[in-house]
């Protein structure tokens, strides 16, 4: 896959359920966490599914919609596409949009991995929601998360401004 291409499982162009405000959501293709009870099993295959889209293609769609105030990367596992997603996030943040990343990894695992692409995406992330989906901890009472074990990290001042919404 070229370095500016993301394998996309789906897009939600104006979501109000994947973070505060109206958000452009990119669901990436590919996930190895295999959480029992996952709601998006069709996103697990690492190849043979999904649509390759370039950073510029996705950015053009995001920039064209004045209603969109933020972007969310979900999955699948977005960290499998961290390099190009970091470039997309950087362009969107330059336009004043905030960035939320959902990952099945723990924040500590991401930091310990010292993976340059993961670090590049973290550097462009305002809010990180971490951890696998755990069906026994499923809750409809928490905002923007599927299960109570998932933690929310507000990584920037912009991210912190949304603290009360989670
Ligand atoms: S990390 Fe997300 S997409 Fe992957 S198996 Fe778990 S719930 Fe499903």
Boltz pocket constraint, residues with backbone or C-beta under 6 A from the ligand:
constraints:
  - pocket:
      binder: B
      contacts: [[A, 31], [A, 32], [A, 33], [A, 34], [A, 35], [A, 38], [A, 39], [A, 40], [A, 41], [A, 43], [A, 75], [A, 76], [A, 77], [A, 103], [A, 104], [A, 131], [A, 132], [A, 133]]
      max_distance: 6.0
